[in-house]
Amino acid sequence: MLAVHLPGHIEPFAPIVTREFRPPKPSPAGILHIAQAWEIVDSAEVPKTKPESRPLPLIMVGDSIDDIIAGHEAGAITVLVRSEGKEELERDGRTDVVSSTLNELVGLLERGLEVREK
């Protein structure tokens, strides 16, 4: 998708994790793989400790339960992009921030994300 639509923007998105990555979401392995490539963590192995004890300076933006679980288990801040039929995810304890659109998310990031109380 990036090569076709945004060919000049591929490098800032490296590494790119696709559906072929193993293990797939909801495993946090893909996020941890990226975190290791960006030198945020030393290892991409999924830790056995609770995610709350090892927060990452990352956000995981998604619209599915697999996205939210993967982000939470990696220790990232999870941002749910609201979609019809997935209202229960807005109340899920693993969802930190809810945004109606990606455009709204830009504004939230500019103002500073406020993670909801759990």
PDB file as gemmi writes it, atoms N, CA and C in Angstrom:
CRYST1    1.000    1.000    1.000  90.00  90.00  90.00 P 1                      
ATOM      1  N   MET A   1       0.822  -1.182   0.000  1.00  0.00           N  
ATOM      2  CA  MET A   1       0.000   0.000   0.000  1.00  0.00           C  
ATOM      3  C   MET A   1       0.872   1.255   0.000  1.00  0.00           C  
ATOM      4  N   LEU A   2       1.890   1.299   0.864  1.00  0.00           N  
ATOM      5  CA  LEU A   2       2.747   2.479   0.923  1.00  0.00           C  
ATOM      6  C   LEU A   2       3.506   2.680  -0.389  1.00  0.00           C  
ATOM      7  N   ALA A   3       3.998   1.588  -0.977  1.00  0.00           N  
ATOM      8  CA  ALA A   3       4.761   1.694  -2.216  1.00  0.00           C  
ATOM      9  C   ALA A   3       3.915   2.276  -3.343  1.00  0.00           C  
ATOM     10  N   VAL A   4       2.632   1.943  -3.359  1.00  0.00           N  
ATOM     11  CA  VAL A   4       1.746   2.422  -4.415  1.00  0.00           C  
ATOM     12  C   VAL A   4       1.274   3.843  -4.134  1.00  0.00           C  
ATOM     13  N   HIS A   5       0.837   4.109  -2.910  1.00  0.00           N  
ATOM     14  CA  HIS A   5       0.200   5.384  -2.598  1.00  0.00           C  
ATOM     15  C   HIS A   5       1.139   6.445  -2.037  1.00  0.00           C  
ATOM     16  N   LEU A   6       2.175   6.055  -1.337  1.00  0.00           N  
ATOM     17  CA  LEU A   6       3.099   7.004  -0.714  1.00  0.00           C  
ATOM     18  C   LEU A   6       4.543   6.538  -0.901  1.00  0.00           C  
ATOM     19  N   PRO A   7       4.999   6.381  -2.136  1.00  0.00           N  
ATOM     20  CA  PRO A   7       6.316   5.776  -2.352  1.00  0.00           C  
ATOM     21  C   PRO A   7       7.466   6.513  -1.669  1.00  0.00           C  
ATOM     22  N   GLY A   8       7.368   7.800  -1.493  1.00  0.00           N  
ATOM     23  CA  GLY A   8       8.425   8.557  -0.845  1.00  0.00           C  
ATOM     24  C   GLY A   8       8.406   8.477   0.661  1.00  0.00           C  
ATOM     25  N   HIS A   9       7.421   7.793   1.227  1.00  0.00           N  
ATOM     26  CA  HIS A   9       7.265   7.756   2.672  1.00  0.00           C  
ATOM     27  C   HIS A   9       7.506   6.381   3.289  1.00  0.00           C  
ATOM     28  N   ILE A  10       8.046   5.451   2.527  1.00  0.00           N  
ATOM     29  CA  ILE A  10       8.233   4.102   3.050  1.00  0.00           C  
ATOM     30  C   ILE A  10       9.279   4.065   4.153  1.00  0.00           C  
ATOM     31  N   GLU A  11      10.399   4.718   3.954  1.00  0.00           N  
ATOM     32  CA  GLU A  11      11.498   4.639   4.920  1.00  0.00           C  
ATOM     33  C   GLU A  11      11.077   5.043   6.335  1.00  0.00           C  
ATOM     34  N   PRO A  12      10.313   6.136   6.530  1.00  0.00           N  
ATOM     35  CA  PRO A  12       9.923   6.474   7.910  1.00  0.00           C  
ATOM     36  C   PRO A  12       9.055   5.410   8.576  1.00  0.00           C  
ATOM     37  N   PHE A  13       8.473   4.515   7.804  1.00  0.00           N  
ATOM     38  CA  PHE A  13       7.597   3.494   8.361  1.00  0.00           C  
ATOM     39  C   PHE A  13       8.313   2.171   8.605  1.00  0.00           C  
ATOM     40  N   ALA A  14       9.614   2.126   8.424  1.00  0.00           N  
ATOM     41  CA  ALA A  14      10.356   0.877   8.579  1.00  0.00           C  
ATOM     42  C   ALA A  14      10.516   0.541  10.054  1.00  0.00           C  
ATOM     43  N   PRO A  15      10.390  -0.701  10.455  1.00  0.00           N  
ATOM     44  CA  PRO A  15       9.967  -1.815   9.609  1.00  0.00           C  
ATOM     45  C   PRO A  15       8.442  -1.841   9.460  1.00  0.00           C  
ATOM     46  N   ILE A  16       7.998  -2.418   8.382  1.00  0.00           N  
ATOM     47  CA  ILE A  16       6.569  -2.574   8.127  1.00  0.00           C  
ATOM     48  C   ILE A  16       6.192  -4.004   8.490  1.00  0.00           C  
ATOM     49  N   VAL A  17       5.200  -4.145   9.348  1.00  0.00           N  
ATOM     50  CA  VAL A  17       4.728  -5.464   9.779  1.00  0.00           C  
ATOM     51  C   VAL A  17       3.378  -5.701   9.111  1.00  0.00           C  
ATOM     52  N   THR A  18       3.276  -6.778   8.361  1.00  0.00           N  
ATOM     53  CA  THR A  18       2.039  -7.096   7.638  1.00  0.00           C  
ATOM     54  C   THR A  18       1.343  -8.301   8.270  1.00  0.00           C  
ATOM     55  N   ARG A  19       0.259  -8.732   7.671  1.00  0.00           N  
ATOM     56  CA  ARG A  19      -0.489  -9.899   8.164  1.00  0.00           C  
ATOM     57  C   ARG A  19       0.338 -11.175   8.133  1.00  0.00           C  
ATOM     58  N   GLU A  20       1.387 -11.188   7.328  1.00  0.00           N  
ATOM     59  CA  GLU A  20       2.224 -12.377   7.219  1.00  0.00           C  
ATOM     60  C   GLU A  20       3.174 -12.531   8.403  1.00  0.00           C  
ATOM     61  N   PHE A  21       3.354 -11.499   9.219  1.00  0.00           N  
ATOM     62  CA  PHE A  21       4.249 -11.563  10.372  1.00  0.00           C  
ATOM     63  C   PHE A  21       3.747 -12.641  11.325  1.00  0.00           C  
ATOM     64  N   ARG A  22       4.662 -13.412  11.888  1.00  0.00           N  
ATOM     65  CA  ARG A  22       4.316 -14.478  12.822  1.00  0.00           C  
ATOM     66  C   ARG A  22       5.043 -14.290  14.129  1.00  0.00           C  
ATOM     67  N   PRO A  23       4.386 -14.465  15.256  1.00  0.00           N  
ATOM     68  CA  PRO A  23       2.963 -14.744  15.373  1.00  0.00           C  
ATOM     69  C   PRO A  23       2.135 -13.482  15.114  1.00  0.00           C  
ATOM     70  N   PRO A  24       0.936 -13.655  14.569  1.00  0.00           N  
ATOM     71  CA  PRO A  24       0.088 -12.511  14.233  1.00  0.00           C  
ATOM     72  C   PRO A  24      -0.589 -11.922  15.472  1.00  0.00           C  
ATOM     73  N   LYS A  25      -1.189 -10.740  15.294  1.00  0.00           N  
ATOM     74  CA  LYS A  25      -2.007 -10.184  16.374  1.00  0.00           C  
ATOM     75  C   LYS A  25      -3.100 -11.191  16.700  1.00  0.00           C  
ATOM     76  N   PRO A  26      -3.459 -11.322  17.933  1.00  0.00           N  
ATOM     77  CA  PRO A  26      -3.279 -10.377  19.029  1.00  0.00           C  
ATOM     78  C   PRO A  26      -1.950 -10.479  19.764  1.00  0.00           C  
ATOM     79  N   SER A  27      -1.035 -11.293  19.287  1.00  0.00           N  
ATOM     80  CA  SER A  27       0.289 -11.332  19.917  1.00  0.00           C  
ATOM     81  C   SER A  27       0.933  -9.951  19.798  1.00  0.00           C  
ATOM     82  N   PRO A  28       1.622  -9.499  20.831  1.00  0.00           N  
ATOM     83  CA  PRO A  28       2.321  -8.215  20.765  1.00  0.00           C  
ATOM     84  C   PRO A  28       3.660  -8.303  20.030  1.00  0.00           C  
ATOM     85  N   ALA A  29       3.998  -9.471  19.494  1.00  0.00           N  
ATOM     86  CA  ALA A  29       5.317  -9.686  18.889  1.00  0.00           C  
ATOM     87  C   ALA A  29       5.633  -8.702  17.770  1.00  0.00           C  
ATOM     88  N   GLY A  30       4.667  -8.369  16.941  1.00  0.00           N  
ATOM     89  CA  GLY A  30       4.904  -7.420  15.843  1.00  0.00           C  
ATOM     90  C   GLY A  30       5.263  -6.036  16.357  1.00  0.00           C  
ATOM     91  N   ILE A  31       4.569  -5.591  17.384  1.00  0.00           N  
ATOM     92  CA  ILE A  31       4.857  -4.277  17.971  1.00  0.00           C  
ATOM     93  C   ILE A  31       6.227  -4.295  18.633  1.00  0.00           C  
ATOM     94  N   LEU A  32       6.535  -5.362  19.324  1.00  0.00           N  
ATOM     95  CA  LEU A  32       7.841  -5.466  19.976  1.00  0.00           C  
ATOM     96  C   LEU A  32       8.964  -5.572  18.943  1.00  0.00           C  
ATOM     97  N   HIS A  33       8.697  -6.192  17.803  1.00  0.00           N  
ATOM     98  CA  HIS A  33       9.662  -6.252  16.701  1.00  0.00           C  
ATOM     99  C   HIS A  33       9.994  -4.829  16.230  1.00  0.00           C  
ATOM    100  N   ILE A  34       8.972  -4.006  16.072  1.00  0.00           N  
ATOM    101  CA  ILE A  34       9.171  -2.609  15.675  1.00  0.00           C  
ATOM    102  C   ILE A  34       9.928  -1.858  16.767  1.00  0.00           C  
ATOM    103  N   ALA A  35       9.522  -2.054  18.014  1.00  0.00           N  
ATOM    104  CA  ALA A  35      10.183  -1.375  19.133  1.00  0.00           C  
ATOM    105  C   ALA A  35      11.666  -1.731  19.196  1.00  0.00           C  
ATOM    106  N   GLN A  36      12.002  -2.977  18.922  1.00  0.00           N  
ATOM    107  CA  GLN A  36      13.406  -3.375  18.917  1.00  0.00           C  
ATOM    108  C   GLN A  36      14.144  -2.716  17.743  1.00  0.00           C  
ATOM    109  N   ALA A  37      13.528  -2.695  16.573  1.00  0.00           N  
ATOM    110  CA  ALA A  37      14.160  -2.063  15.409  1.00  0.00           C  
ATOM    111  C   ALA A  37      14.408  -0.573  15.657  1.00  0.00           C  
ATOM    112  N   TRP A  38      13.517   0.062  16.412  1.00  0.00           N  
ATOM    113  CA  TRP A  38      13.661   1.489  16.744  1.00  0.00           C  
ATOM    114  C   TRP A  38      14.522   1.702  17.988  1.00  0.00           C  
ATOM    115  N   GLU A  39      15.083   0.612  18.513  1.00  0.00           N  
ATOM    116  CA  GLU A  39      15.963   0.633  19.687  1.00  0.00           C  
ATOM    117  C   GLU A  39      15.266   1.160  20.945  1.00  0.00           C  
ATOM    118  N   ILE A  40      13.978   0.853  21.069  1.00  0.00           N  
ATOM    119  CA  ILE A  40      13.210   1.207  22.270  1.00  0.00           C  
ATOM    120  C   ILE A  40      13.319   0.087  23.298  1.00  0.00           C  
ATOM    121  N   VAL A  41      13.404  -1.149  22.807  1.00  0.00           N  
ATOM    122  CA  VAL A  41      13.600  -2.309  23.680  1.00  0.00           C  
ATOM    123  C   VAL A  41      14.788  -3.104  23.163  1.00  0.00           C  
ATOM    124  N   ASP A  42      15.383  -3.890  24.038  1.00  0.00           N  
ATOM    125  CA  ASP A  42      16.548  -4.691  23.660  1.00  0.00           C  
ATOM    126  C   ASP A  42      16.174  -5.977  22.937  1.00  0.00           C  
ATOM    127  N   SER A  43      14.965  -6.471  23.201  1.00  0.00           N  
ATOM    128  CA  SER A  43      14.559  -7.753  22.648  1.00  0.00           C  
ATOM    129  C   SER A  43      13.113  -7.679  22.172  1.00  0.00           C  
ATOM    130  N   ALA A  44      12.822  -8.385  21.091  1.00  0.00           N  
ATOM    131  CA  ALA A  44      11.457  -8.454  20.572  1.00  0.00           C  
ATOM    132  C   ALA A  44      10.676  -9.599  21.207  1.00  0.00           C  
ATOM    133  N   GLU A  45      11.317 -10.347  22.110  1.00  0.00           N  
ATOM    134  CA  GLU A  45      10.609 -11.440  22.769  1.00  0.00           C  
ATOM    135  C   GLU A  45       9.519 -10.872  23.675  1.00  0.00           C  
ATOM    136  N   VAL A  46       8.402 -11.570  23.709  1.00  0.00           N  
ATOM    137  CA  VAL A  46       7.280 -11.130  24.544  1.00  0.00           C  
ATOM    138  C   VAL A  46       7.619 -11.422  26.000  1.00  0.00           C  
ATOM    139  N   PRO A  47       7.698 -10.368  26.830  1.00  0.00           N  
ATOM    140  CA  PRO A  47       8.036 -10.574  28.245  1.00  0.00           C  
ATOM    141  C   PRO A  47       6.920 -11.310  28.981  1.00  0.00           C  
ATOM    142  N   LYS A  48       7.294 -11.944  30.060  1.00  0.00           N  
ATOM    143  CA  LYS A  48       6.302 -12.654  30.880  1.00  0.00           C  
ATOM    144  C   LYS A  48       5.703 -11.741  31.944  1.00  0.00           C  
ATOM    145  N   THR A  49       6.278 -10.553  32.135  1.00  0.00           N  
ATOM    146  CA  THR A  49       5.761  -9.608  33.125  1.00  0.00           C  
ATOM    147  C   THR A  49       4.518  -8.898  32.599  1.00  0.00           C  
ATOM    148  N   LYS A  50       3.749  -8.330  33.512  1.00  0.00           N  
ATOM    149  CA  LYS A  50       2.526  -7.624  33.123  1.00  0.00           C  
ATOM    150  C   LYS A  50       2.867  -6.370  32.331  1.00  0.00           C  
ATOM    151  N   PRO A  51       2.056  -6.054  31.304  1.00  0.00           N  
ATOM    152  CA  PRO A  51       2.343  -4.883  30.467  1.00  0.00           C  
ATOM    153  C   PRO A  51       2.389  -3.572  31.261  1.00  0.00           C  
ATOM    154  N   GLU A  52       1.610  -3.480  32.318  1.00  0.00           N  
ATOM    155  CA  GLU A  52       1.569  -2.256  33.117  1.00  0.00           C  
ATOM    156  C   GLU A  52       2.922  -1.976  33.769  1.00  0.00           C  
ATOM    157  N   SER A  53       3.730  -3.009  33.961  1.00  0.00           N  
ATOM    158  CA  SER A  53       5.025  -2.835  34.619  1.00  0.00           C  
ATOM    159  C   SER A  53       6.141  -2.480  33.640  1.00  0.00           C  
ATOM    160  N   ARG A  54       5.811  -2.430  32.346  1.00  0.00           N  
ATOM    161  CA  ARG A  54       6.838  -2.137  31.339  1.00  0.00           C  
ATOM    162  C   ARG A  54       6.269  -1.283  30.200  1.00  0.00           C  
ATOM    163  N   PRO A  55       5.807  -0.075  30.541  1.00  0.00           N  
ATOM    164  CA  PRO A  55       5.212   0.781  29.503  1.00  0.00           C  
ATOM    165  C   PRO A  55       6.227   1.160  28.423  1.00  0.00           C  
ATOM    166  N   LEU A  56       5.756   1.183  27.185  1.00  0.00           N  
ATOM    167  CA  LEU A  56       6.585   1.589  26.048  1.00  0.00           C  
ATOM    168  C   LEU A  56       6.190   2.996  25.612  1.00  0.00           C  
ATOM    169  N   PRO A  57       7.133   3.786  25.141  1.00  0.00           N  
ATOM    170  CA  PRO A  57       6.801   5.112  24.616  1.00  0.00           C  
ATOM    171  C   PRO A  57       6.301   5.001  23.171  1.00  0.00           C  
ATOM    172  N   LEU A  58       5.234   4.234  22.989  1.00  0.00           N  
ATOM    173  CA  LEU A  58       4.622   3.996  21.677  1.00  0.00           C  
ATOM    174  C   LEU A  58       3.114   4.070  21.796  1.00  0.00           C  
ATOM    175  N   ILE A  59       2.461   4.320  20.669  1.00  0.00           N  
ATOM    176  CA  ILE A  59       1.010   4.168  20.634  1.00  0.00           C  
ATOM    177  C   ILE A  59       0.674   3.136  19.566  1.00  0.00           C  
ATOM    178  N   MET A  60      -0.348   2.367  19.831  1.00  0.00           N  
ATOM    179  CA  MET A  60      -0.881   1.407  18.865  1.00  0.00           C  
ATOM    180  C   MET A  60      -2.253   1.911  18.493  1.00  0.00           C  
ATOM    181  N   VAL A  61      -2.449   2.237  17.227  1.00  0.00           N  
ATOM    182  CA  VAL A  61      -3.722   2.736  16.736  1.00  0.00           C  
ATOM    183  C   VAL A  61      -4.381   1.616  15.953  1.00  0.00           C  
ATOM    184  N   GLY A  62      -5.625   1.322  16.283  1.00  0.00           N  
ATOM    185  CA  GLY A  62      -6.329   0.274  15.569  1.00  0.00           C  
ATOM    186  C   GLY A  62      -7.825   0.363  15.740  1.00  0.00           C  
ATOM    187  N   ASP A  63      -8.517  -0.562  15.089  1.00  0.00           N  
ATOM    188  CA  ASP A  63      -9.975  -0.559  15.157  1.00  0.00           C  
ATOM    189  C   ASP A  63     -10.547  -1.933  15.498  1.00  0.00           C  
ATOM    190  N   SER A  64      -9.694  -2.818  15.996  1.00  0.00           N  
ATOM    191  CA  SER A  64     -10.188  -4.161  16.314  1.00  0.00           C  
ATOM    192  C   SER A  64      -9.690  -4.598  17.689  1.00  0.00           C  
ATOM    193  N   ILE A  65     -10.327  -5.629  18.213  1.00  0.00           N  
ATOM    194  CA  ILE A  65      -9.912  -6.176  19.500  1.00  0.00           C  
ATOM    195  C   ILE A  65      -8.484  -6.706  19.407  1.00  0.00           C  
ATOM    196  N   ASP A  66      -8.106  -7.298  18.275  1.00  0.00           N  
ATOM    197  CA  ASP A  66      -6.736  -7.796  18.118  1.00  0.00           C  
ATOM    198  C   ASP A  66      -5.720  -6.661  18.196  1.00  0.00           C  
ATOM    199  N   ASP A  67      -6.048  -5.508  17.608  1.00  0.00           N  
ATOM    200  CA  ASP A  67      -5.161  -4.344  17.682  1.00  0.00           C  
ATOM    201  C   ASP A  67      -4.995  -3.880  19.123  1.00  0.00           C  
ATOM    202  N   ILE A  68      -6.111  -3.790  19.834  1.00  0.00           N  
ATOM    203  CA  ILE A  68      -6.084  -3.293  21.210  1.00  0.00           C  
ATOM    204  C   ILE A  68      -5.336  -4.276  22.122  1.00  0.00           C  
ATOM    205  N   ILE A  69      -5.595  -5.558  21.971  1.00  0.00           N  
ATOM    206  CA  ILE A  69      -4.895  -6.555  22.797  1.00  0.00           C  
ATOM    207  C   ILE A  69      -3.394  -6.515  22.509  1.00  0.00           C  
ATOM    208  N   ALA A  70      -3.018  -6.493  21.244  1.00  0.00           N  
ATOM    209  CA  ALA A  70      -1.595  -6.483  20.884  1.00  0.00           C  
ATOM    210  C   ALA A  70      -0.907  -5.249  21.460  1.00  0.00           C  
ATOM    211  N   GLY A  71      -1.521  -4.093  21.309  1.00  0.00           N  
ATOM    212  CA  GLY A  71      -0.934  -2.871  21.848  1.00  0.00           C  
ATOM    213  C   GLY A  71      -0.813  -2.901  23.354  1.00  0.00           C  
ATOM    214  N   HIS A  72      -1.874  -3.317  24.004  1.00  0.00           N  
ATOM    215  CA  HIS A  72      -1.862  -3.387  25.474  1.00  0.00           C  
ATOM    216  C   HIS A  72      -0.798  -4.362  25.961  1.00  0.00           C  
ATOM    217  N   GLU A  73      -0.754  -5.557  25.379  1.00  0.00           N  
ATOM    218  CA  GLU A  73       0.205  -6.575  25.813  1.00  0.00           C  
ATOM    219  C   GLU A  73       1.651  -6.165  25.534  1.00  0.00           C  
ATOM    220  N   ALA A  74       1.854  -5.307  24.533  1.00  0.00           N  
ATOM    221  CA  ALA A  74       3.205  -4.812  24.253  1.00  0.00           C  
ATOM    222  C   ALA A  74       3.620  -3.745  25.265  1.00  0.00           C  
ATOM    223  N   GLY A  75       2.633  -3.124  25.915  1.00  0.00           N  
ATOM    224  CA  GLY A  75       2.933  -2.041  26.852  1.00  0.00           C  
ATOM    225  C   GLY A  75       2.737  -0.667  26.243  1.00  0.00           C  
ATOM    226  N   ALA A  76       2.160  -0.616  25.040  1.00  0.00           N  
ATOM    227  CA  ALA A  76       1.933   0.649  24.343  1.00  0.00           C  
ATOM    228  C   ALA A  76       0.635   1.294  24.810  1.00  0.00           C  
ATOM    229  N   ILE A  77       0.497   2.579  24.545  1.00  0.00           N  
ATOM    230  CA  ILE A  77      -0.783   3.263  24.730  1.00  0.00           C  
ATOM    231  C   ILE A  77      -1.659   2.819  23.564  1.00  0.00           C  
ATOM    232  N   THR A  78      -2.878   2.414  23.846  1.00  0.00           N  
ATOM    233  CA  THR A  78      -3.765   1.932  22.790  1.00  0.00           C  
ATOM    234  C   THR A  78      -4.783   3.005  22.425  1.00  0.00           C  
ATOM    235  N   VAL A  79      -4.911   3.225  21.125  1.00  0.00           N  
ATOM    236  CA  VAL A  79      -5.873   4.192  20.601  1.00  0.00           C  
ATOM    237  C   VAL A  79      -6.836   3.446  19.699  1.00  0.00           C  
ATOM    238  N   LEU A  80      -8.094   3.449  20.086  1.00  0.00           N  
ATOM    239  CA  LEU A  80      -9.142   2.820  19.287  1.00  0.00           C  
ATOM    240  C   LEU A  80      -9.735   3.863  18.346  1.00  0.00           C  
ATOM    241  N   VAL A  81      -9.754   3.558  17.051  1.00  0.00           N  
ATOM    242  CA  VAL A  81     -10.474   4.384  16.101  1.00  0.00           C  
ATOM    243  C   VAL A  81     -11.892   3.824  16.058  1.00  0.00           C  
ATOM    244  N   ARG A  82     -12.818   4.647  16.494  1.00  0.00           N  
ATOM    245  CA  ARG A  82     -14.217   4.258  16.642  1.00  0.00           C  
ATOM    246  C   ARG A  82     -14.777   3.725  15.327  1.00  0.00           C  
ATOM    247  N   SER A  83     -15.537   2.625  15.414  1.00  0.00           N  
ATOM    248  CA  SER A  83     -16.243   2.108  14.244  1.00  0.00           C  
ATOM    249  C   SER A  83     -17.537   1.442  14.694  1.00  0.00           C  
ATOM    250  N   GLU A  84     -18.510   1.503  13.814  1.00  0.00           N  
ATOM    251  CA  GLU A  84     -19.835   0.966  14.118  1.00  0.00           C  
ATOM    252  C   GLU A  84     -19.756  -0.521  14.416  1.00  0.00           C  
ATOM    253  N   GLY A  85     -20.451  -0.934  15.453  1.00  0.00           N  
ATOM    254  CA  GLY A  85     -20.485  -2.331  15.840  1.00  0.00           C  
ATOM    255  C   GLY A  85     -19.390  -2.733  16.800  1.00  0.00           C  
ATOM    256  N   LYS A  86     -18.500  -1.800  17.141  1.00  0.00           N  
ATOM    257  CA  LYS A  86     -17.395  -2.126  18.045  1.00  0.00           C  
ATOM    258  C   LYS A  86     -17.401  -1.218  19.278  1.00  0.00           C  
ATOM    259  N   GLU A  87     -18.598  -0.797  19.656  1.00  0.00           N  
ATOM    260  CA  GLU A  87     -18.735   0.113  20.795  1.00  0.00           C  
ATOM    261  C   GLU A  87     -18.222  -0.491  22.097  1.00  0.00           C  
ATOM    262  N   GLU A  88     -18.286  -1.820  22.227  1.00  0.00           N  
ATOM    263  CA  GLU A  88     -17.814  -2.455  23.465  1.00  0.00           C  
ATOM    264  C   GLU A  88     -16.317  -2.240  23.660  1.00  0.00           C  
ATOM    265  N   LEU A  89     -15.573  -2.072  22.563  1.00  0.00           N  
ATOM    266  CA  LEU A  89     -14.136  -1.822  22.679  1.00  0.00           C  
ATOM    267  C   LEU A  89     -13.842  -0.461  23.300  1.00  0.00           C  
ATOM    268  N   GLU A  90     -14.775   0.472  23.169  1.00  0.00           N  
ATOM    269  CA  GLU A  90     -14.592   1.794  23.773  1.00  0.00           C  
ATOM    270  C   GLU A  90     -14.552   1.693  25.295  1.00  0.00           C  
ATOM    271  N   ARG A  91     -15.210   0.682  25.841  1.00  0.00           N  
ATOM    272  CA  ARG A  91     -15.272   0.505  27.296  1.00  0.00           C  
ATOM    273  C   ARG A  91     -14.287  -0.556  27.795  1.00  0.00           C  
ATOM    274  N   ASP A  92     -13.598  -1.210  26.876  1.00  0.00           N  
ATOM    275  CA  ASP A  92     -12.646  -2.252  27.247  1.00  0.00           C  
ATOM    276  C   ASP A  92     -11.508  -1.626  28.056  1.00  0.00           C  
ATOM    277  N   GLY A  93     -11.121  -2.262  29.139  1.00  0.00           N  
ATOM    278  CA  GLY A  93     -10.073  -1.742  30.003  1.00  0.00           C  
ATOM    279  C   GLY A  93      -8.711  -1.636  29.343  1.00  0.00           C  
ATOM    280  N   ARG A  94      -8.528  -2.310  28.214  1.00  0.00           N  
ATOM    281  CA  ARG A  94      -7.241  -2.236  27.503  1.00  0.00           C  
ATOM    282  C   ARG A  94      -7.179  -1.075  26.519  1.00  0.00           C  
ATOM    283  N   THR A  95      -8.315  -0.396  26.306  1.00  0.00           N  
ATOM    284  CA  THR A  95      -8.363   0.766  25.421  1.00  0.00           C  
ATOM    285  C   THR A  95      -8.045   2.009  26.238  1.00  0.00           C  
ATOM    286  N   ASP A  96      -6.989   2.727  25.845  1.00  0.00           N  
ATOM    287  CA  ASP A  96      -6.580   3.923  26.591  1.00  0.00           C  
ATOM    288  C   ASP A  96      -7.217   5.204  26.078  1.00  0.00           C  
ATOM    289  N   VAL A  97      -7.369   5.325  24.755  1.00  0.00           N  
ATOM    290  CA  VAL A  97      -7.878   6.543  24.128  1.00  0.00           C  
ATOM    291  C   VAL A  97      -8.821   6.113  23.011  1.00  0.00           C  
ATOM    292  N   VAL A  98      -9.909   6.865  22.822  1.00  0.00           N  
ATOM    293  CA  VAL A  98     -10.837   6.600  21.727  1.00  0.00           C  
ATOM    294  C   VAL A  98     -10.864   7.832  20.835  1.00  0.00           C  
ATOM    295  N   SER A  99     -10.732   7.605  19.538  1.00  0.00           N  
ATOM    296  CA  SER A  99     -10.762   8.683  18.555  1.00  0.00           C  
ATOM    297  C   SER A  99     -11.799   8.342  17.497  1.00  0.00           C  
ATOM    298  N   SER A 100     -12.557   9.348  17.069  1.00  0.00           N  
ATOM    299  CA  SER A 100     -13.572   9.097  16.049  1.00  0.00           C  
ATOM    300  C   SER A 100     -12.973   8.927  14.664  1.00  0.00           C  
ATOM    301  N   THR A 101     -11.885   9.637  14.387  1.00  0.00           N  
ATOM    302  CA  THR A 101     -11.229   9.567  13.076  1.00  0.00           C  
ATOM    303  C   THR A 101      -9.722   9.713  13.250  1.00  0.00           C  
ATOM    304  N   LEU A 102      -8.994   9.359  12.210  1.00  0.00           N  
ATOM    305  CA  LEU A 102      -7.548   9.574  12.244  1.00  0.00           C  
ATOM    306  C   LEU A 102      -7.231  11.068  12.275  1.00  0.00           C  
ATOM    307  N   ASN A 103      -8.055  11.882  11.606  1.00  0.00           N  
ATOM    308  CA  ASN A 103      -7.854  13.333  11.660  1.00  0.00           C  
ATOM    309  C   ASN A 103      -7.992  13.846  13.087  1.00  0.00           C  
ATOM    310  N   GLU A 104      -8.958  13.334  13.827  1.00  0.00           N  
ATOM    311  CA  GLU A 104      -9.121  13.725  15.220  1.00  0.00           C  
ATOM    312  C   GLU A 104      -7.906  13.300  16.042  1.00  0.00           C  
ATOM    313  N   LEU A 105      -7.347  12.157  15.713  1.00  0.00           N  
ATOM    314  CA  LEU A 105      -6.174  11.666  16.424  1.00  0.00           C  
ATOM    315  C   LEU A 105      -5.002  12.636  16.297  1.00  0.00           C  
ATOM    316  N   VAL A 106      -4.838  13.253  15.128  1.00  0.00           N  
ATOM    317  CA  VAL A 106      -3.763  14.229  14.943  1.00  0.00           C  
ATOM    318  C   VAL A 106      -3.908  15.351  15.966  1.00  0.00           C  
ATOM    319  N   GLY A 107      -5.129  15.860  16.133  1.00  0.00           N  
ATOM    320  CA  GLY A 107      -5.370  16.908  17.123  1.00  0.00           C  
ATOM    321  C   GLY A 107      -5.092  16.441  18.540  1.00  0.00           C  
ATOM    322  N   LEU A 108      -5.479  15.211  18.844  1.00  0.00           N  
ATOM    323  CA  LEU A 108      -5.213  14.665  20.177  1.00  0.00           C  
ATOM    324  C   LEU A 108      -3.710  14.585  20.435  1.00  0.00           C  
ATOM    325  N   LEU A 109      -2.958  14.179  19.433  1.00  0.00           N  
ATOM    326  CA  LEU A 109      -1.505  14.080  19.582  1.00  0.00           C  
ATOM    327  C   LEU A 109      -0.876  15.463  19.748  1.00  0.00           C  
ATOM    328  N   GLU A 110      -1.385  16.432  19.002  1.00  0.00           N  
ATOM    329  CA  GLU A 110      -0.846  17.797  19.107  1.00  0.00           C  
ATOM    330  C   GLU A 110      -1.092  18.386  20.495  1.00  0.00           C  
ATOM    331  N   ARG A 111      -2.247  18.084  21.079  1.00  0.00           N  
ATOM    332  CA  ARG A 111      -2.583  18.605  22.415  1.00  0.00           C  
ATOM    333  C   ARG A 111      -1.988  17.757  23.531  1.00  0.00           C  
ATOM    334  N   GLY A 112      -1.566  16.558  23.204  1.00  0.00           N  
ATOM    335  CA  GLY A 112      -1.035  15.631  24.206  1.00  0.00           C  
ATOM    336  C   GLY A 112      -2.119  14.621  24.582  1.00  0.00           C  
ATOM    337  N   LEU A 113      -1.830  13.364  24.365  1.00  0.00           N  
ATOM    338  CA  LEU A 113      -2.813  12.319  24.657  1.00  0.00           C  
ATOM    339  C   LEU A 113      -3.109  12.277  26.145  1.00  0.00           C  
ATOM    340  N   GLU A 114      -4.352  12.207  26.467  1.00  0.00           N  
ATOM    341  CA  GLU A 114      -4.764  12.016  27.853  1.00  0.00           C  
ATOM    342  C   GLU A 114      -5.353  10.621  27.960  1.00  0.00           C  
ATOM    343  N   VAL A 115      -4.632   9.758  28.649  1.00  0.00           N  
ATOM    344  CA  VAL A 115      -5.077   8.380  28.821  1.00  0.00           C  
ATOM    345  C   VAL A 115      -6.154   8.371  29.888  1.00  0.00           C  
ATOM    346  N   ARG A 116      -7.250   7.680  29.584  1.00  0.00           N  
ATOM    347  CA  ARG A 116      -8.377   7.657  30.528  1.00  0.00           C  
ATOM    348  C   ARG A 116      -8.038   6.859  31.779  1.00  0.00           C  
ATOM    349  N   GLU A 117      -8.688   7.211  32.854  1.00  0.00           N  
ATOM    350  CA  GLU A 117      -8.538   6.477  34.118  1.00  0.00           C  
ATOM    351  C   GLU A 117      -9.195   5.123  33.965  1.00  0.00           C  
ATOM    352  N   LYS A 118      -8.601   4.116  34.573  1.00  0.00           N  
ATOM    353  CA  LYS A 118      -9.182   2.770  34.479  1.00  0.00           C  
ATOM    354  C   LYS A 118      -9.673   2.312  35.818  1.00  0.00           C  
TER     355      LYS A 118                                                      
END                                                                             
